[in-house]
Amino acid sequence: MSFEAAMLPHLDAAHNLARWLLRNEQDAQDVVQEAYLRAFRSFSGFHGTN
């Protein structure tokens, strides 16, 4: 499974949650970008079962 296939379906939900928690659009975008970057860096160790 590719990173895009695994993560893109959750992007809107992650952004909406961050925006709701932070109450600031720019901060929400920054948090989601950082989270997705960290996920991308660690994705090679993801096997879909962990």
Secondary structure as GFF3:
##gff-version 3
##sequence-region A 1 50
A	DSSP	alpha_helix	3	7	.	.	.	ID=ss1
A	DSSP	three_ten_helix	8	10	.	.	.	ID=ss2
A	DSSP	alpha_helix	11	22	.	.	.	ID=ss3
A	DSSP	alpha_helix	25	42	.	.	.	ID=ss4
A	DSSP	three_ten_helix	43	45	.	.	.	ID=ss5
###
